[in-house]
Every structure is written in structure tokens, then in C-alpha cells.
């Protein structure tokens, strides 16, 4: 993660309070966002300095040196969004498919934001089964073919019901067929053999150590940190309102450039 300028976290927090009124929730029943504050988007400050990535398949991705998170986007992007997610979490699906997720992808393609993913698997213990662990392992395997971002999108678009342990090996391989260039004998073997079990376990430990929510180890999912500033639970409704999340990121980008 990039080193912040002095006062960067404070500035990011100030931008948030300037955009939002009030909001709540994280991985569970949500409450709607209250009316947003006004203000113009800092569009003039966030124009692309380099050519945009044509598509998600062209975006760089890598396992971070810590060995527990995955970075997607231009490494030189001045804004880092750190996401904590679980593949089985339905609120994460809402974020990724109809909330802030598509907005985040837009800014990644414009090289303005990079995203650091910590993929948790805590819902297996709470709900039974091991679908989260299998999905996180498969996502890690996708990095080897630089297909994590595309596969991540497919998994959330096709997420089974939270109560159903639907991310089986067969289903994960089947869904991988929707990502051009992902399937291969080595990928299929990595999925079915849980090749990246150490990554799965380490990522879960990092998640569990990142905070507490609702009496459990680990923050709620999804949780987002923007340039090191964690969006508080009381404001997390921002994540599900694409227009507000877009405005927020535009202002953070404008302040950072």
C-alpha cells in the first residue's frame, strides 16, 4: 500500500463527511443512506494522465508482498481502496454488482485507483460448509493467469444463496469457463487440490485481526479503507449507493492529484 502524505487520512475523512449525511451497516441487514451533502465532482482534477485500460482483462494484478492480499490496478495510482470481503457474503454481492463495485472498476480502468483485496472465509464457520475457502483458493489460483479481477466479478454475479454451500469445486471450475483464458489443467488442479490453502488461512487470519464487528473477530463485510482511512460502520451505506461512492472517490482522487 502506498505511503500516505501527512494528514492524508484526515483529509479522506473530511471528504467523506462532506459527501454524506448518515448511513449504516455491514454484512447483514442494511439501512438506507441519508441525504448526501452537495458539491461538484472534482472532474477537472481527475482526468487521465495515461491511457485508460481498455478492459478489466488488461489491468495489472498481483499478490502483495505480505502474501495475504491481492492488488488490482495501476501500482502508481494515488488512491488505494482496501476491501475486506467474503465470497459467500450477500452484502458483498450487493456492493460488487449494484453498489460501489462497478464505480470502483471504472476508476481502476482510468488508472486513478488501485484495489487491495483481503478475501476472508469466516462465513464457512458460521453457516457450515467450506464454500468460502474453496472460492478464495480459486481466486488465488486465478491470479496466476492474471484473471483474478474478472473471475472475482463472475463469482459475485453468480453467488449462491448465503445459506447454501454452493461454491463447490465443480461449480467454481464451471464458472471459470466464463472467463476467457482462465481454464487450464493447472488451474483446475489448483482449485480441486486446494493448492493455495496457506493463502486462504493467512488471509482469514489477517481479516480476523483487522477489527471486530457484531461480537465477532474481523470487521463486517464488505469493509472499505480509502488511503488508509476505514469508512465507519455508521457511514458504510455509502458503499451501496453508486452515485455517492462515485462522488466520494472523485473528491479523494481530486485531493490526491
NUDRENFI-628930 format. One record per residue: residue number from 1; residue in three letters; x, y, z of N, C-alpha, C in turn. Coordinates in Angstrom, 2 decimals, always signed. Layout:
N
     n   res      n.xx      n.yy      n.zz     ca.xx     ca.yy     ca.zz      c.xx      c.yy      c.zz
   NUM   ala         X         Y         Z         X         Y         Z         X         Y         Z
...
% end
This chain:
257
     n   res      n.xx      n.yy      n.zz     ca.xx     ca.yy     ca.zz      c.xx      c.yy      c.zz
     1   unk     +0.85     -1.20     +0.00     +0.00     +0.00     +0.00     +0.88     +1.23     +0.00
     2   unk     +0.45     +2.27     -0.70     +1.29     +3.45     -0.81     +1.37     +4.19     +0.52
     3   unk     +2.49     +4.89     +0.75     +2.67     +5.69     +1.94     +1.87     +6.98     +1.79
     4   unk     +1.07     +7.30     +2.80     +0.24     +8.50     +2.73     +1.03     +9.74     +3.06
     5   unk     +0.67    +10.85     +2.42     +1.20    +12.13     +2.82     +0.65    +12.47     +4.20
     6   unk     +1.38    +13.30     +4.93     +0.93    +13.70     +6.25     -0.47    +14.30     +6.17
     7   unk     -1.34    +13.81     +7.03     -2.70    +14.33     +7.04     -3.61    +13.69     +6.01
     8   unk     -3.11    +12.69     +5.26     -3.91    +12.08     +4.21     -5.16    +11.40     +4.73
     9   unk     -5.04    +10.68     +5.83     -6.22    +10.00     +6.40     -7.23    +11.04     +6.88
    10   unk     -6.73    +12.11     +7.49     -7.63    +13.15     +7.97     -8.38    +13.79     +6.81
    11   unk     -7.66    +14.01     +5.72     -8.29    +14.62     +4.54     -9.36    +13.70     +3.97
    12   unk     -9.05    +12.39     +3.88    -10.02    +11.44     +3.36    -11.27    +11.40     +4.22
    13   unk    -11.11    +11.47     +5.53    -12.26    +11.50     +6.43    -13.08    +12.76     +6.22
    14   unk    -12.40    +13.89     +6.02    -13.11    +15.15     +5.81    -13.91    +15.12     +4.51
    15   unk    -13.34    +14.49     +3.49    -14.07    +14.35     +2.22    -15.34    +13.54     +2.44
    16   unk    -15.23    +12.47     +3.24    -16.40    +11.63     +3.50    -17.52    +12.43     +4.16
    17   unk    -17.19    +13.18     +5.20    -18.23    +13.94     +5.90    -18.81    +15.04     +5.02
    18   unk    -18.04    +15.47     +4.03    -18.56    +16.47     +3.11    -19.53    +15.90     +2.10
    19   unk    -19.45    +14.59     +1.86    -20.31    +13.95     +0.86    -21.58    +13.40     +1.49
    20   unk    -21.46    +12.85     +2.72    -22.57    +12.12     +3.31    -23.27    +12.87     +4.43
    21   unk    -24.51    +12.45     +4.67    -25.22    +12.84     +5.87    -25.03    +11.76     +6.91
    22   unk    -25.70    +10.60     +6.73    -25.55     +9.47     +7.65    -25.90     +8.18     +6.94
    23   unk    -25.33     +7.05     +7.41    -25.61     +5.75     +6.82    -25.17     +4.67     +7.79
    24   unk    -25.62     +3.40     +7.51    -25.23     +2.33     +8.41    -25.03     +1.02     +7.66
    25   unk    -24.50     +0.06     +8.37    -24.46     -1.39     +8.20    -23.20     -2.00     +7.60
    26   unk    -23.15     -3.33     +7.64    -22.05     -4.14     +7.15    -22.39     -5.60     +7.36
    27   unk    -22.45     -6.38     +6.30    -22.74     -7.81     +6.26    -23.90     -8.21     +7.14
    28   unk    -25.07     -7.91     +6.73    -26.27     -8.17     +7.47    -27.32     -7.20     +6.98
    29   unk    -28.47     -7.09     +7.65    -29.50     -6.15     +7.21    -28.95     -4.73     +7.18
    30   unk    -29.21     -4.01     +6.10    -28.69     -2.65     +5.93    -29.79     -1.63     +6.10
    31   unk    -29.38     -0.43     +6.45    -30.28     +0.71     +6.49    -29.89     +1.64     +5.36
    32   unk    -30.85     +2.34     +4.76    -30.52     +3.19     +3.63    -29.68     +4.40     +4.02
    33   unk    -29.00     +4.95     +3.04    -28.19     +6.14     +3.24    -29.10     +7.35     +3.35
    34   unk    -28.75     +8.25     +4.26    -29.50     +9.50     +4.35    -29.07    +10.43     +3.23
    35   unk    -29.71    +11.57     +3.13    -29.42    +12.50     +2.04    -27.96    +12.91     +2.04
    36   unk    -27.39    +13.00     +0.86    -25.98    +13.36     +0.72    -25.81    +14.86     +0.73
    37   unk    -24.60    +15.28     +1.12    -24.26    +16.70     +1.03    -24.06    +17.09     -0.42
    38   unk    -24.10    +18.37     -0.71    -23.95    +18.84     -2.08    -22.50    +18.96     -2.48
    39   unk    -22.27    +19.63     -3.60    -20.91    +19.86     -4.07    -20.70    +19.30     -5.44
    40   unk    -19.80    +19.88     -6.16    -19.49    +19.44     -7.51    -18.42    +18.36     -7.47
    41   unk    -18.50    +17.41     -8.38    -17.46    +16.43     -8.54    -16.21    +17.13     -9.05
    42   unk    -15.05    +16.66     -8.57    -13.81    +17.28     -8.98    -13.35    +16.72    -10.32
    43   unk    -14.24    +16.81    -11.30    -13.96    +16.18    -12.60    -12.75    +16.78    -13.28
    44   unk    -12.56    +18.08    -13.11    -11.44    +18.71    -13.79    -10.10    +18.27    -13.27
    45   unk    -10.05    +17.73    -12.05     -8.80    +17.33    -11.45     -8.47    +15.87    -11.67
    46   unk     -9.42    +15.08    -12.18     -9.21    +13.64    -12.21     -9.12    +13.09    -13.63
    47   unk     -8.81    +13.93    -14.59     -8.64    +13.46    -15.95     -7.47    +12.52    -16.05
    48   unk     -7.54    +11.52    -16.93     -6.49    +10.50    -17.01     -5.18    +11.06    -17.52
    49   unk     -4.08    +10.79    -16.79     -2.74    +11.20    -17.22     -2.17    +10.19    -18.20
    50   unk     -2.62     +8.94    -18.12     -2.19     +7.89    -19.03     -3.43     +7.34    -19.72
    51   unk     -3.20     +6.55    -20.75     -4.33     +5.93    -21.44     -5.05     +4.98    -20.50
    52   unk     -6.37     +4.99    -20.56     -7.15     +4.07    -19.74     -6.86     +2.63    -20.15
    53   unk     -7.05     +1.71    -19.21     -7.04     +0.29    -19.57     -8.30     +0.02    -20.39
    54   unk     -8.16     -0.64    -21.54     -9.34     -0.88    -22.39    -10.41     -1.75    -21.72
    55   unk     -9.98     -2.70    -20.89    -10.93     -3.64    -20.27    -10.29     -4.22    -19.02
    56   unk    -11.10     -4.86    -18.21    -10.61     -5.41    -16.95     -9.50     -6.44    -17.18
    57   unk     -9.56     -7.15    -18.28     -8.55     -8.16    -18.58     -7.15     -7.55    -18.75
    58   unk     -7.07     -6.25    -19.01     -5.78     -5.59    -19.23     -5.20     -4.97    -17.96
    59   unk     -5.92     -5.02    -16.87     -5.49     -4.38    -15.63     -4.46     -5.26    -14.91
    60   unk     -3.34     -4.70    -14.46     -2.36     -5.50    -13.71     -2.95     -6.01    -12.40
    61   unk     -2.48     -7.17    -11.99     -2.87     -7.72    -10.69     -1.75     -8.59    -10.17
    62   unk     -1.64     -8.65     -8.86     -0.56     -9.42     -8.25     -0.88     -9.71     -6.79
    63   unk     -0.24    -10.76     -6.27     -0.30    -11.00     -4.84     +0.67    -10.01     -4.19
    64   unk     +0.21     -9.34     -3.14     +1.04     -8.36     -2.45     +2.18     -9.06     -1.71
    65   unk     +3.27     -8.32     -1.42     +4.39     -8.92     -0.71     +4.03     -9.55     +0.63
    66   unk     +2.93     -9.07     +1.26     +2.52     -9.67     +2.53     +1.98    -11.09     +2.36
    67   unk     +1.70    -11.48     +1.12     +1.23    -12.83     +0.84     -0.19    -13.12     +1.25
    68   unk     -0.95    -12.08     +1.64     -2.31    -12.30     +2.13     -3.34    -11.45     +1.41
    69   unk     -2.93    -10.60     +0.50     -3.87     -9.74     -0.21     -3.50     -9.68     -1.69
    70   unk     -4.46     -9.25     -2.48     -4.29     -9.20     -3.93     -4.52     -7.78     -4.39
    71   unk     -3.59     -7.25     -5.17     -3.66     -5.88     -5.66     -4.09     -5.87     -7.12
    72   unk     -5.10     -5.05     -7.43     -5.60     -4.91     -8.79     -5.54     -3.44     -9.17
    73   unk     -4.89     -3.14    -10.30     -4.84     -1.76    -10.76     -3.43     -1.27    -10.99
    74   unk     -3.32     -0.06    -11.52     -2.04     +0.57    -11.77     -1.31     +0.76    -10.44
    75   unk     -0.14     +0.15    -10.26     +0.58     +0.31     -8.99     +0.90     +1.77     -8.66
    76   unk     +0.89     +2.66     -9.66     +1.20     +4.07     -9.43     -0.04     +4.90     -9.10
    77   unk     -1.21     +4.29     -9.09     -2.43     +5.03     -8.74     -2.28     +5.63     -7.35
    78   unk     -2.73     +6.86     -7.18     -2.52     +7.58     -5.93     -3.57     +7.31     -4.87
    79   unk     -4.62     +6.60     -5.23     -5.67     +6.25     -4.28     -5.75     +4.73     -4.18
    80   unk     -5.68     +4.23     -2.95     -5.79     +2.80     -2.69     -7.07     +2.52     -1.92
    81   unk     -7.89     +1.63     -2.43     -9.08     +1.16     -1.72     -8.80     -0.27     -1.27
    82   unk     -8.83     -0.49     +0.03     -8.61     -1.82     +0.59     -9.97     -2.39     +0.97
    83   unk    -10.32     -3.52     +0.37    -11.62     -4.15     +0.62    -11.45     -5.45     +1.39
    84   unk    -12.30     -5.65     +2.39    -12.41     -6.91     +3.10    -13.74     -7.54     +2.68
    85   unk    -13.66     -8.74     +2.10    -14.86     -9.40     +1.58    -14.82    -10.89     +1.87
    86   unk    -15.99    -11.51     +1.85    -16.13    -12.97     +1.91    -16.95    -13.37     +0.69
    87   unk    -16.52    -14.39     -0.07    -17.25    -14.76     -1.29    -18.71    -15.14     -1.07
    88   unk    -19.06    -15.62     +0.13    -20.43    -16.03     +0.39    -21.31    -14.89     +0.92
    89   unk    -20.73    -13.75     +1.19    -21.48    -12.65     +1.81    -22.42    -11.98     +0.81
    90   unk    -23.73    -12.01     +1.04    -24.67    -11.40     +0.09    -24.58     -9.88     +0.05
    91   unk    -24.13     -9.26     +1.14    -23.98     -7.81     +1.12    -22.78     -7.42     +0.27
    92   unk    -21.74     -8.27     +0.25    -20.62     -8.05     -0.66    -21.11     -8.14     -2.11
    93   unk    -21.99     -9.09     -2.38    -22.55     -9.19     -3.73    -23.28     -7.91     -4.11
    94   unk    -24.05     -7.38     -3.17    -24.77     -6.14     -3.46    -23.79     -5.01     -3.79
    95   unk    -22.73     -4.91     -2.99    -21.71     -3.89     -3.27    -21.09     -4.10     -4.64
    96   unk    -20.72     -5.34     -4.95    -19.97     -5.62     -6.17    -20.81     -5.52     -7.43
    97   unk    -22.09     -5.81     -7.35    -22.91     -5.86     -8.56    -23.75     -4.62     -8.82
    98   unk    -24.24     -3.99     -7.74    -25.13     -2.84     -7.95    -24.78     -1.62     -7.12
    99   unk    -23.77     -1.74     -6.26    -23.35     -0.62     -5.42    -22.09     +0.02     -5.93
   100   unk    -21.10     +0.12     -5.04    -19.87     +0.81     -5.39    -18.91     +0.02     -6.25
   101   unk    -19.11     -1.30     -6.38    -18.18     -2.13     -7.14    -17.97     -1.68     -8.58
   102   unk    -19.05     -1.48     -9.36    -18.86     -1.01    -10.74    -18.19     +0.36    -10.81
   103   unk    -18.45     +1.22     -9.83    -17.79     +2.52     -9.77    -16.30     +2.34     -9.55
   104   unk    -15.95     +1.45     -8.65    -14.55     +1.16     -8.37    -13.84     +0.66     -9.63
   105   unk    -14.51     -0.22    -10.36    -13.92     -0.73    -11.61    -13.67     +0.41    -12.59
   106   unk    -14.59     +1.35    -12.67    -14.41     +2.49    -13.58    -13.13     +3.25    -13.24
   107   unk    -12.91     +3.53    -11.96    -11.73     +4.29    -11.56    -10.46     +3.48    -11.70
   108   unk    -10.55     +2.17    -11.54     -9.39     +1.31    -11.78     -9.00     +1.36    -13.25
   109   unk     -9.99     +1.26    -14.13     -9.71     +1.33    -15.57     -9.10     +2.67    -15.97
   110   unk     -9.44     +3.71    -15.24     -8.89     +5.05    -15.52     -7.53     +5.27    -14.86
   111   unk     -7.03     +4.26    -14.16     -5.72     +4.31    -13.50     -5.68     +5.27    -12.32
   112   unk     -6.81     +5.63    -11.79     -6.86     +6.56    -10.67     -6.89     +5.86     -9.32
   113   unk     -7.34     +4.61     -9.30     -7.50     +3.85     -8.07     -6.92     +2.46     -8.26
   114   unk     -6.28     +1.95     -7.24     -5.92     +0.53     -7.19     -6.65     -0.08     -6.00
   115   unk     -6.97     -1.36     -6.11     -7.77     -2.03     -5.09     -6.98     -3.18     -4.49
   116   unk     -6.94     -3.20     -3.17     -6.28     -4.27     -2.42     -7.37     -5.12     -1.77
   117   unk     -7.40     -6.39     -2.12     -8.44     -7.29     -1.62     -7.90     -8.21     -0.53
   118   unk     -8.56     -8.23     +0.62     -8.35     -9.26     +1.63     -9.59    -10.13     +1.60
   119   unk     -9.43    -11.35     +1.12    -10.56    -12.25     +0.94    -10.68    -13.18     +2.15
   120   unk    -11.76    -13.02     +2.91    -11.99    -13.79     +4.12    -12.85    -15.02     +3.83
   121   unk    -12.90    -15.90     +4.81    -13.72    -17.11     +4.67    -14.44    -17.44     +5.97
   122   unk    -14.75    -16.42     +6.77    -15.35    -16.62     +8.09    -16.77    -17.17     +8.03
   123   unk    -17.47    -16.97     +6.91    -18.86    -17.42     +6.85    -18.98    -18.94     +6.83
   124   unk    -17.94    -19.64     +6.44    -17.99    -21.11     +6.49    -18.23    -21.58     +7.92
   125   unk    -17.51    -21.00     +8.86    -17.66    -21.42    +10.26    -19.04    -21.05    +10.81
   126   unk    -19.59    -19.95    +10.36    -20.89    -19.50    +10.88    -22.07    -20.23    +10.24
   127   unk    -21.91    -20.57     +8.95    -23.04    -21.13     +8.21    -22.90    -22.62     +7.92
   128   unk    -21.68    -23.15     +8.09    -21.43    -24.54     +7.74    -20.92    -24.66     +6.32
   129   unk    -20.14    -25.69     +6.08    -19.58    -25.89     +4.75    -18.21    -25.27     +4.61
   130   unk    -17.72    -25.24     +3.38    -16.39    -24.66     +3.12    -16.34    -23.95     +1.76
   131   unk    -17.48    -23.43     +1.32    -17.54    -22.76     +0.03    -16.70    -21.50     -0.05
   132   unk    -16.64    -20.74     +1.05    -15.81    -19.53     +1.03    -14.35    -19.88     +0.86
   133   unk    -13.88    -20.86     +1.60    -12.48    -21.28     +1.50    -12.16    -21.76     +0.09
   134   unk    -13.05    -22.54     -0.48    -12.83    -23.03     -1.85    -12.78    -21.88     -2.85
   135   unk    -13.68    -20.90     -2.65    -13.72    -19.77     -3.58    -12.48    -18.89     -3.45
   136   unk    -12.03    -18.65     -2.22    -10.82    -17.84     -2.03     -9.61    -18.54     -2.64
   137   unk     -9.52    -19.85     -2.46     -8.44    -20.61     -3.09     -8.49    -20.49     -4.61
   138   unk     -9.69    -20.59     -5.18     -9.84    -20.48     -6.64     -9.47    -19.07     -7.12
   139   unk     -9.85    -18.07     -6.35     -9.48    -16.69     -6.71     -7.97    -16.51     -6.70
   140   unk     -7.32    -17.09     -5.71     -5.85    -17.02     -5.66     -5.25    -17.72     -6.87
   141   unk     -5.81    -18.84     -7.26     -5.32    -19.55     -8.44     -5.48    -18.71     -9.70
   142   unk     -6.53    -17.91     -9.75     -6.78    -17.08    -10.93     -5.72    -16.00    -11.10
   143   unk     -5.07    -15.59    -10.01     -4.01    -14.58    -10.12     -2.87    -15.08    -11.00
   144   unk     -2.60    -16.39    -10.96     -1.51    -16.96    -11.75     -1.72    -16.75    -13.24
   145   unk     -2.97    -16.60    -13.65     -3.27    -16.36    -15.07     -3.75    -14.92    -15.29
   146   unk     -3.55    -14.08    -14.28     -3.94    -12.67    -14.29     -5.41    -12.51    -14.64
   147   unk     -6.20    -13.33    -13.98     -7.65    -13.33    -14.22     -8.45    -13.13    -12.93
   148   unk     -7.78    -12.72    -11.87     -8.48    -12.55    -10.59     -9.66    -11.60    -10.71
   149   unk     -9.44    -10.41    -11.26    -10.50     -9.39    -11.27    -11.72     -9.86    -12.05
   150   unk    -11.49    -10.49    -13.19    -12.62    -10.98    -13.99    -13.36    -12.12    -13.29
   151   unk    -12.60    -13.01    -12.69    -13.20    -14.16    -12.01    -13.93    -13.71    -10.74
   152   unk    -13.35    -12.78    -10.03    -13.97    -12.19     -8.85    -15.35    -11.63     -9.21
   153   unk    -15.44    -10.93    -10.34    -16.73    -10.38    -10.78    -17.72    -11.50    -11.09
   154   unk    -17.26    -12.54    -11.74    -18.14    -13.66    -12.11    -18.66    -14.36    -10.85
   155   unk    -17.81    -14.57     -9.86    -18.24    -15.26     -8.65    -19.33    -14.49     -7.91
   156   unk    -19.19    -13.17     -7.83    -20.24    -12.41     -7.15    -21.52    -12.33     -7.98
   157   unk    -21.39    -12.24     -9.28    -22.58    -12.23    -10.13    -23.34    -13.55    -10.02
   158   unk    -22.63    -14.64     -9.75    -23.24    -15.97     -9.72    -23.27    -16.55     -8.31
   159   unk    -23.19    -15.71     -7.31    -23.13    -16.16     -5.91    -24.39    -16.94     -5.53
   160   unk    -24.22    -18.12     -4.94    -25.39    -18.86     -4.44    -25.95    -18.20     -3.20
   161   unk    -27.12    -18.61     -2.78    -27.72    -18.11     -1.56    -26.75    -18.31     -0.40
   162   unk    -26.73    -17.36     +0.52    -25.80    -17.39     +1.65    -25.89    -18.70     +2.43
   163   unk    -27.10    -19.22     +2.58    -27.30    -20.43     +3.38    -26.90    -21.70     +2.65
   164   unk    -26.70    -21.60     +1.35    -26.35    -22.76     +0.54    -24.85    -22.77     +0.31
   165   unk    -24.22    -23.89     +0.63    -22.77    -24.01     +0.43    -22.50    -24.35     -1.03
   166   unk    -22.77    -23.36     -1.90    -22.83    -23.63     -3.33    -21.54    -23.51     -4.11
   167   unk    -20.48    -22.97     -3.49    -19.21    -22.86     -4.20    -18.45    -24.18     -4.06
   168   unk    -18.92    -25.18     -4.78    -18.26    -26.48     -4.82    -17.12    -26.42     -5.83
   169   unk    -16.24    -27.41     -5.79    -15.16    -27.44     -6.77    -15.71    -27.45     -8.19
   170   unk    -16.74    -28.27     -8.41    -17.32    -28.37     -9.76    -17.89    -27.03    -10.21
   171   unk    -18.58    -26.34     -9.30    -19.20    -25.06     -9.65    -18.14    -24.00     -9.91
   172   unk    -17.08    -23.99     -9.13    -16.01    -23.00     -9.32    -15.31    -23.19    -10.66
   173   unk    -15.09    -24.42    -11.04    -14.47    -24.69    -12.34    -15.43    -24.31    -13.46
   174   unk    -16.70    -24.62    -13.28    -17.70    -24.27    -14.29    -17.75    -22.76    -14.49
   175   unk    -17.76    -22.00    -13.40    -17.81    -20.54    -13.50    -16.54    -19.98    -14.13
   176   unk    -15.42    -20.65    -13.92    -14.16    -20.20    -14.52    -14.23    -20.25    -16.04
   177   unk    -15.08    -21.10    -16.58    -15.22    -21.19    -18.04    -15.78    -19.91    -18.64
   178   unk    -16.40    -19.05    -17.81    -16.94    -17.79    -18.30    -15.89    -16.71    -18.45
   179   unk    -14.67    -16.98    -17.97    -13.58    -16.02    -18.07    -12.61    -16.52    -19.13
   180   unk    -12.53    -15.78    -20.22    -11.67    -16.20    -21.33    -10.22    -16.36    -20.87
   181   unk     -9.66    -17.54    -21.14     -8.27    -17.79    -20.84     -7.96    -18.25    -19.43
   182   unk     -8.98    -18.44    -18.60     -8.71    -18.85    -17.22     -8.56    -20.36    -17.07
   183   unk     -9.44    -21.12    -17.68     -9.40    -22.57    -17.53     -8.13    -23.15    -18.13
   184   unk     -7.55    -24.08    -17.41     -6.40    -24.85    -17.88     -6.27    -26.04    -16.95
   185   unk     -5.53    -27.07    -17.34     -5.35    -28.19    -16.42     -4.73    -27.76    -15.09
   186   unk     -3.78    -26.83    -15.14     -3.13    -26.40    -13.89     -4.10    -25.63    -13.01
   187   unk     -4.95    -24.79    -13.61     -5.93    -24.06    -12.82     -6.92    -25.02    -12.18
   188   unk     -7.46    -25.92    -12.97     -8.45    -26.87    -12.45     -7.86    -27.69    -11.30
   189   unk     -6.61    -28.11    -11.45     -5.96    -28.89    -10.39     -5.76    -28.05     -9.14
   190   unk     -5.38    -26.79     -9.32     -5.18    -25.90     -8.18     -6.48    -25.70     -7.41
   191   unk     -7.59    -25.61     -8.13     -8.89    -25.44     -7.48     -9.25    -26.70     -6.70
   192   unk     -9.17    -27.84     -7.34     -9.64    -29.08     -6.74     -8.72    -29.60     -5.64
   193   unk     -7.45    -29.24     -5.67     -6.50    -29.71     -4.66     -6.31    -28.71     -3.52
   194   unk     -7.00    -27.57     -3.59     -6.80    -26.51     -2.59     -5.32    -26.16     -2.49
   195   unk     -4.72    -25.93     -3.64     -3.29    -25.64     -3.72     -2.90    -24.46     -2.85
   196   unk     -3.78    -23.47     -2.75     -3.43    -22.25     -2.04     -4.08    -22.18     -0.65
   197   unk     -4.13    -23.33     +0.02     -4.69    -23.40     +1.36     -3.98    -22.44     +2.31
   198   unk     -2.65    -22.33     +2.20     -1.91    -21.42     +3.09     -2.37    -19.97     +2.89
   199   unk     -2.60    -19.59     +1.65     -3.09    -18.24     +1.37     -4.47    -18.03     +1.98
   200   unk     -5.33    -19.02     +1.85     -6.69    -18.94     +2.41     -6.62    -18.73     +3.92
   201   unk     -5.81    -19.53     +4.59     -5.71    -19.45     +6.05     -5.08    -18.12     +6.48
   202   unk     -4.04    -17.70     +5.78     -3.37    -16.45     +6.15     -4.28    -15.25     +5.94
   203   unk     -5.02    -15.25     +4.85     -5.94    -14.14     +4.58     -7.02    -14.05     +5.65
   204   unk     -7.52    -15.19     +6.08     -8.54    -15.20     +7.13     -7.97    -14.67     +8.44
   205   unk     -6.73    -15.01     +8.76     -6.11    -14.50     +9.98     -5.95    -12.99     +9.94
   206   unk     -5.55    -12.46     +8.78     -5.41    -11.01     +8.63     -6.77    -10.35     +8.80
   207   unk     -7.80    -10.94     +8.20     -9.15    -10.41     +8.35     -9.58    -10.40     +9.82
   208   unk     -9.37    -11.51    +10.50     -9.81    -11.63    +11.90     -9.10    -10.62    +12.78
   209   unk     -7.86    -10.27    +12.43     -7.08     -9.33    +13.23     -7.38     -7.87    +12.89
   210   unk     -8.20     -7.65    +11.89     -8.42     -6.28    +11.38     -9.50     -5.52    +12.15
   211   unk    -10.12     -6.16    +13.14    -11.15     -5.47    +13.91    -12.18     -6.44    +14.44
   212   unk    -13.27     -5.89    +14.97    -14.38     -6.69    +15.48    -15.69     -6.07    +15.02
   213   unk    -16.65     -6.94    +14.75    -17.97     -6.44    +14.35    -19.03     -7.40    +14.86
   214   unk    -20.03     -6.85    +15.52    -21.19     -7.63    +15.97    -20.78     -8.83    +16.82
   215   unk    -19.76     -8.63    +17.66    -19.33     -9.68    +18.57    -18.40    -10.72    +17.98
   216   unk    -17.97    -10.53    +16.74    -17.10    -11.50    +16.07    -15.76    -10.85    +15.70
   217   unk    -14.73    -11.69    +15.59    -13.44    -11.21    +15.12    -13.55    -10.84    +13.65
   218   unk    -12.88     -9.76    +13.29    -12.91     -9.30    +11.92    -13.95     -8.21    +11.72
   219   unk    -13.71     -7.28    +10.81    -14.70     -6.25    +10.51    -15.89     -6.86     +9.77
   220   unk    -16.98     -6.12     +9.65    -18.07     -6.59     +8.81    -17.63     -6.62     +7.36
   221   unk    -18.34     -7.37     +6.55    -18.02     -7.39     +5.12    -19.22     -6.90     +4.32
   222   unk    -18.97     -6.08     +3.30    -17.66     -5.52     +2.96    -17.28     -4.37     +3.88
   223   unk    -16.00     -4.24     +4.13    -15.43     -3.07     +4.78    -14.43     -2.47     +3.80
   224   unk    -14.42     -1.14     +3.73    -13.52     -0.45     +2.80    -12.65     +0.56     +3.54
   225   unk    -11.39     +0.58     +3.18    -10.46     +1.60     +3.64     -9.97     +2.37     +2.42
   226   unk    -10.03     +3.68     +2.48     -9.61     +4.52     +1.36     -8.39     +5.32     +1.79
   227   unk     -7.26     +5.03     +1.15     -5.98     +5.63     +1.54     -5.75     +5.55     +3.05
   228   unk     -6.02     +4.35     +3.59     -5.75     +4.08     +4.98     -6.85     +4.48     +5.93
   229   unk     -7.89     +5.16     +5.45     -8.99     +5.58     +6.30    -10.15     +4.60     +6.15
   230   unk    -10.52     +3.95     +7.25    -11.61     +2.99     +7.22    -12.95     +3.71     +7.29
   231   unk    -13.81     +3.46     +6.31    -15.15     +4.06     +6.33    -15.91     +3.49     +7.52
   232   unk    -16.34     +4.34     +8.45    -17.01     +3.84     +9.66    -18.32     +3.13     +9.35
   233   unk    -18.71     +2.24    +10.26    -19.95     +1.49    +10.08    -21.13     +2.43     +9.88
   234   unk    -21.16     +3.53    +10.63    -22.30     +4.44    +10.53    -22.39     +5.14     +9.19
   235   unk    -21.33     +5.10     +8.40    -21.33     +5.71     +7.07    -21.25     +4.67     +5.96
   236   unk    -21.28     +3.39     +6.30    -21.00     +2.37     +5.29    -22.11     +2.19     +4.27
   237   unk    -23.27     +2.81     +4.50    -24.30     +2.80     +3.46    -23.82     +3.44     +2.17
   238   unk    -22.77     +4.25     +2.27    -22.13     +4.85     +1.10    -21.73     +3.79     +0.07
   239   unk    -21.34     +2.62     +0.57    -20.83     +1.58     -0.32    -21.90     +1.02     -1.26
   240   unk    -23.17     +1.22     -0.93    -24.25     +0.63     -1.71    -24.98     +1.66     -2.57
   241   unk    -24.52     +2.89     -2.54    -25.08     +3.97     -3.36    -24.03     +4.38     -4.37
   242   unk    -24.15     +3.88     -5.59    -23.11     +4.08     -6.59    -22.81     +5.55     -6.83
   243   unk    -23.84     +6.40     -6.86    -23.60     +7.81     -7.15    -22.82     +8.48     -6.03
   244   unk    -23.14     +8.15     -4.77    -22.42     +8.75     -3.66    -20.99     +8.23     -3.57
   245   unk    -20.81     +6.93     -3.80    -19.47     +6.37     -3.75    -18.61     +6.96     -4.87
   246   unk    -19.21     +7.17     -6.03    -18.51     +7.79     -7.15    -18.08     +9.21     -6.78
   247   unk    -18.98     +9.95     -6.18    -18.67    +11.33     -5.77    -17.55    +11.35     -4.74
   248   unk    -17.64    +10.44     -3.81    -16.62    +10.35     -2.76    -15.24    +10.07     -3.36
   249   unk    -15.15     +9.03     -4.22    -13.86     +8.69     -4.81    -13.34     +9.82     -5.69
   250   unk    -14.23    +10.49     -6.42    -13.80    +11.60     -7.27    -13.16    +12.70     -6.45
   251   unk    -13.73    +12.97     -5.29    -13.17    +14.03     -4.45    -11.85    +13.61     -3.83
   252   unk    -11.75    +12.35     -3.40    -10.49    +11.85     -2.85     -9.40    +11.89     -3.92
   253   unk     -9.75    +11.45     -5.13     -8.80    +11.48     -6.24     -8.36    +12.91     -6.52
   254   unk     -9.34    +13.81     -6.57     -9.02    +15.20     -6.83     -8.09    +15.79     -5.79
   255   unk     -8.28    +15.42     -4.53     -7.43    +15.93     -3.45     -6.03    +15.31     -3.49
   256   unk     -5.93    +14.11     -4.07     -4.64    +13.42     -4.08     -3.80    +13.75     -5.29
   257   unk     -4.38    +14.44     -6.29     -3.64    +14.71     -7.53     -3.42    +16.20     -7.72
% end
